[in-house]
Amino acid sequence: MTPKSAILLLLACVSAIAAVGCVFELSYGEPDLGFGTTQLILAGSVPVTVISFVLAVMDARRANQE
């Protein structure tokens, strides 16, 4: 694991936690930040989670092949 892949994996974990939190906020009543802001955070955190996880795996695989 390289420092770059570790940072990307950390970003993936934090954004995944944010996405799960947004889903719970939206499904259990009125969100603390409002519906629009919570939906915006959810819409942004899902792609960030997927992209950063894929990039972290690609970077770690590249580092292991060298």
DSSP file (Angstrom, degrees, kcal/mol; ACC not computed):
  #  RESIDUE AA STRUCTURE BP1 BP2  ACC     N-H-->O    O-->H-N    N-H-->O    O-->H-N    TCO  KAPPA ALPHA  PHI   PSI    X-CA   Y-CA   Z-CA
    1    1 A M              0   0    0      0, 0.0    59,-0.1     0, 0.0    55,-0.0   0.000 360.0 360.0 360.0 134.1    0.0    0.0    0.0
    2    2 A T     >  -     0   0    0     54,-0.2     4,-2.2     1,-0.1     5,-0.2  -0.603 360.0-109.2 -98.9 164.2    1.3    3.4   -0.9
    3    3 A P  H  > S+     0   0    0      0, 0.0     4,-2.3     0, 0.0     5,-0.2   0.875 120.1  55.1 -59.4 -35.5    0.5    6.7    0.8
    4    4 A K  H  > S+     0   0    0      1,-0.2     4,-2.3     2,-0.2     5,-0.2   0.933 109.2  45.1 -63.6 -45.7   -1.6    7.7   -2.2
    5    5 A S  H  > S+     0   0    0      1,-0.2     4,-2.3     2,-0.2    -1,-0.2   0.847 111.6  53.9 -68.9 -31.9   -3.7    4.6   -2.0
    6    6 A A  H  X S+     0   0    0     -4,-2.2     4,-2.2     2,-0.2    -1,-0.2   0.909 110.1  46.4 -66.5 -41.2   -4.1    4.9    1.8
    7    7 A I  H  X S+     0   0    0     -4,-2.3     4,-2.4     2,-0.2    -2,-0.2   0.905 113.1  49.5 -67.3 -40.9   -5.3    8.5    1.4
    8    8 A L  H  X S+     0   0    0     -4,-2.3     4,-2.1     2,-0.2    -2,-0.2   0.887 110.9  49.8 -64.8 -38.2   -7.7    7.5   -1.3
    9    9 A L  H  X S+     0   0    0     -4,-2.3     4,-2.2     2,-0.2    -2,-0.2   0.883 109.7  51.3 -67.9 -37.5   -9.0    4.6    0.8
   10   10 A L  H  X S+     0   0    0     -4,-2.2     4,-2.5     2,-0.2     5,-0.2   0.916 110.0  49.8 -62.4 -43.5   -9.5    7.0    3.7
   11   11 A L  H  X S+     0   0    0     -4,-2.4     4,-2.4     1,-0.2     5,-0.2   0.894 109.6  51.5 -62.2 -40.1  -11.5    9.3    1.4
   12   12 A A  H  X S+     0   0    0     -4,-2.1     4,-2.0     2,-0.2    -1,-0.2   0.908 111.1  47.9 -63.3 -42.0  -13.6    6.4    0.3
   13   13 A C  H  X S+     0   0    0     -4,-2.2     4,-2.2     2,-0.2    -2,-0.2   0.928 113.2  46.6 -65.7 -45.3  -14.4    5.4    3.9
   14   14 A V  H  X S+     0   0    0     -4,-2.5     4,-2.1     1,-0.2    -2,-0.2   0.918 114.3  47.0 -65.2 -42.9  -15.3    8.9    5.0
   15   15 A S  H  X S+     0   0    0     -4,-2.4     4,-2.1    -5,-0.2    -1,-0.2   0.844 110.5  53.0 -70.3 -31.0  -17.5    9.5    2.0
   16   16 A A  H  X S+     0   0    0     -4,-2.0     4,-2.4    -5,-0.2    -1,-0.2   0.898 108.7  50.0 -67.4 -39.5  -19.2    6.2    2.4
   17   17 A I  H  X S+     0   0    0     -4,-2.2     4,-2.4     1,-0.2    -2,-0.2   0.901 110.5  50.6 -63.3 -40.4  -20.0    7.0    6.0
   18   18 A A  H  X S+     0   0    0     -4,-2.1     4,-2.2     2,-0.2    -2,-0.2   0.897 109.9  50.3 -63.7 -40.1  -21.4   10.4    4.8
   19   19 A A  H  X S+     0   0    0     -4,-2.1     4,-2.1     2,-0.2    -2,-0.2   0.926 111.2  47.2 -65.0 -44.5  -23.6    8.6    2.3
   20   20 A V  H  X S+     0   0    0     -4,-2.4     4,-2.2     1,-0.2    -2,-0.2   0.908 111.7  51.5 -63.8 -41.4  -25.0    6.1    4.8
   21   21 A G  H  X S+     0   0    0     -4,-2.4     4,-2.5     1,-0.2    -1,-0.2   0.894 109.0  50.6 -61.7 -40.1  -25.7    9.0    7.2
   22   22 A C  H  X S+     0   0    0     -4,-2.2     4,-2.6     2,-0.2    -1,-0.2   0.890 107.9  52.7 -65.7 -39.2  -27.5   10.9    4.5
   23   23 A V  H  X S+     0   0    0     -4,-2.1     4,-1.9     2,-0.2    -2,-0.2   0.931 112.1  45.4 -62.3 -44.4  -29.7    7.9    3.7
   24   24 A F  H  X S+     0   0    0     -4,-2.2     4,-1.6     2,-0.2    -2,-0.2   0.911 112.6  51.0 -65.9 -41.3  -30.6    7.5    7.3
   25   25 A E  H  < S+     0   0    0     -4,-2.5    -2,-0.2     1,-0.2    -1,-0.2   0.911 113.6  44.9 -61.0 -42.4  -31.3   11.2    7.7
   26   26 A L  H  < S+     0   0    0     -4,-2.6     3,-0.5     1,-0.2    -1,-0.2   0.818 115.8  45.9 -72.8 -30.0  -33.5   11.2    4.6
   27   27 A S  H  < S+     0   0    0     -4,-1.9    -1,-0.2     1,-0.2    -2,-0.2   0.683 108.6  54.4 -89.4 -16.5  -35.4    8.1    5.5
   28   28 A Y  S  < S-     0   0    0     -4,-1.6     2,-0.3     1,-0.2    -1,-0.2  -0.264 116.3 -75.9-114.8  47.9  -36.1    8.8    9.2
   29   29 A G  S    S-     0   0    0     -3,-0.5    -1,-0.2     2,-0.0     0, 0.0  -0.720  90.4  -1.0 108.2-152.2  -37.8   12.2    9.1
   30   30 A E  S    S-     0   0    0     -2,-0.3    -4,-0.1    -3,-0.1    -3,-0.1  -0.696  71.3-127.5 -85.9 120.3  -36.6   15.7    8.6
   31   31 A P    >   -     0   0    0      0, 0.0     3,-0.8     0, 0.0     4,-0.1  -0.290  13.8-124.6 -65.7 150.0  -32.8   16.0    8.1
   32   32 A D  T 3  S+     0   0    0      1,-0.2     3,-0.1     2,-0.1    -2,-0.0   0.852 112.4  40.5 -62.5 -35.4  -30.9   18.3   10.3
   33   33 A L  T 3  S-     0   0    0      1,-0.3     4,-0.4     2,-0.1    -1,-0.2   0.425 122.3-102.5 -94.0   0.6  -29.4   20.1    7.3
   34   34 A G    <>  -     0   0    0     -3,-0.8     4,-1.9     3,-0.1    -1,-0.3  -0.064  34.2 -81.8  93.3 160.9  -32.6   20.1    5.3
   35   35 A F  H  > S+     0   0    0      2,-0.2     4,-2.6     1,-0.2     5,-0.2   0.912 123.9  50.4 -67.6 -43.6  -33.6   17.9    2.4
   36   36 A G  H  > S+     0   0    0      2,-0.2     4,-2.1     1,-0.2    -1,-0.2   0.930 113.5  43.5 -63.5 -47.2  -31.8   19.8   -0.3
   37   37 A T  H  > S+     0   0    0     -4,-0.4     4,-2.4     2,-0.2    -1,-0.2   0.908 115.2  49.1 -66.0 -41.8  -28.5   19.9    1.4
   38   38 A T  H  X S+     0   0    0     -4,-1.9     4,-2.4     1,-0.2    -2,-0.2   0.897 111.6  49.0 -66.3 -40.1  -28.7   16.3    2.5
   39   39 A Q  H  X S+     0   0    0     -4,-2.6     4,-2.7     2,-0.2    -1,-0.2   0.875 110.7  51.7 -65.6 -36.7  -29.6   15.1   -1.0
   40   40 A L  H  X S+     0   0    0     -4,-2.1     4,-1.7    -5,-0.2    -2,-0.2   0.911 110.2  48.0 -66.1 -42.4  -26.7   17.2   -2.4
   41   41 A I  H  X S+     0   0    0     -4,-2.4     4,-2.5     2,-0.2    -2,-0.2   0.917 113.6  48.1 -63.1 -43.4  -24.2   15.6    0.1
   42   42 A L  H  X S+     0   0    0     -4,-2.4     4,-1.7     1,-0.2    -2,-0.2   0.922 110.5  50.9 -62.8 -44.7  -25.6   12.1   -0.8
   43   43 A A  H  < S+     0   0    0     -4,-2.7    -1,-0.2     1,-0.2    -2,-0.2   0.811 116.8  41.2 -65.2 -29.4  -25.4   12.8   -4.6
   44   44 A G  H  X S+     0   0    0     -4,-1.7     4,-1.4    -5,-0.2    -1,-0.2   0.824 111.8  53.0 -85.7 -32.9  -21.8   13.9   -4.2
   45   45 A S  H  X S+     0   0    0     -4,-2.5     4,-2.2    -5,-0.2    -2,-0.2   0.807  99.8  60.8 -78.0 -28.3  -20.6   11.3   -1.7
   46   46 A V  H  X S+     0   0    0     -4,-1.7     4,-2.1     2,-0.2     5,-0.2   0.959 109.3  40.3 -65.8 -50.7  -21.7    8.2   -3.7
   47   47 A P  H  > S+     0   0    0      0, 0.0     4,-2.9     0, 0.0     5,-0.3   0.893 114.4  54.1 -65.6 -35.8  -19.5    8.9   -6.8
   48   48 A V  H  X S+     0   0    0     -4,-1.4     4,-2.4     1,-0.2     5,-0.3   0.904 108.6  50.3 -61.9 -39.9  -16.6   10.1   -4.6
   49   49 A T  H  X S+     0   0    0     -4,-2.2     4,-2.0     2,-0.2     5,-0.2   0.951 114.8  41.7 -61.7 -50.5  -16.8    6.8   -2.7
   50   50 A V  H  X S+     0   0    0     -4,-2.1     4,-2.3     2,-0.2     5,-0.2   0.932 117.7  45.7 -66.0 -46.9  -16.8    4.6   -5.8
   51   51 A I  H  X S+     0   0    0     -4,-2.9     4,-2.5     1,-0.2     5,-0.2   0.925 114.3  46.6 -65.4 -45.9  -14.1    6.6   -7.7
   52   52 A S  H  X S+     0   0    0     -4,-2.4     4,-2.1    -5,-0.3    -1,-0.2   0.864 112.9  50.3 -68.3 -33.9  -11.7    6.9   -4.8
   53   53 A F  H  X S+     0   0    0     -4,-2.0     4,-2.3    -5,-0.3    -1,-0.2   0.931 111.9  47.2 -66.8 -44.5  -12.1    3.2   -3.9
   54   54 A V  H  X S+     0   0    0     -4,-2.3     4,-2.5     1,-0.2    -2,-0.2   0.915 113.4  48.4 -63.1 -42.9  -11.4    2.2   -7.5
   55   55 A L  H  X S+     0   0    0     -4,-2.5     4,-2.4     2,-0.2    -1,-0.2   0.874 110.1  52.3 -65.6 -36.7   -8.4    4.5   -7.7
   56   56 A A  H  X S+     0   0    0     -4,-2.1     4,-2.3     2,-0.2    -2,-0.2   0.913 111.4  46.2 -65.1 -42.3   -7.0    3.2   -4.4
   57   57 A V  H  X S+     0   0    0     -4,-2.3     4,-2.5     2,-0.2    -2,-0.2   0.917 112.9  49.7 -66.2 -43.2   -7.2   -0.4   -5.6
   58   58 A M  H  X S+     0   0    0     -4,-2.5     4,-2.3     1,-0.2    -2,-0.2   0.911 112.3  47.8 -62.0 -42.1   -5.6    0.5   -8.9
   59   59 A D  H  X S+     0   0    0     -4,-2.4     4,-2.2     2,-0.2    -2,-0.2   0.899 112.4  48.5 -66.8 -40.7   -2.8    2.3   -7.2
   60   60 A A  H  X S+     0   0    0     -4,-2.3     4,-2.0     2,-0.2    -2,-0.2   0.899 111.7  49.5 -67.0 -39.9   -2.2   -0.5   -4.7
   61   61 A R  H  X S+     0   0    0     -4,-2.5     4,-1.6     2,-0.2    -2,-0.2   0.916 111.1  49.8 -63.9 -42.4   -2.2   -3.1   -7.5
   62   62 A R  H  X S+     0   0    0     -4,-2.3     4,-0.9     1,-0.2    -2,-0.2   0.896 111.0  49.5 -62.8 -40.1    0.3   -1.0   -9.5
   63   63 A A  H  < S+     0   0    0     -4,-2.2    -1,-0.2     1,-0.2    -2,-0.2   0.848 110.0  51.1 -67.8 -34.3    2.6   -0.7   -6.5
   64   64 A N  H  < S+     0   0    0     -4,-2.0    -1,-0.2     1,-0.2    -2,-0.2   0.779 106.3  54.7 -74.5 -26.2    2.5   -4.4   -5.8
   65   65 A Q  H  <        0   0    0     -4,-1.6    -1,-0.2     1,-0.2    -2,-0.2   0.733 360.0 360.0 -78.4 -21.9    3.4   -5.3   -9.4
   66   66 A E     <        0   0    0     -4,-0.9    -1,-0.2    -3,-0.2    -2,-0.2   0.468 360.0 360.0 -80.8 360.0    6.5   -3.1   -9.3
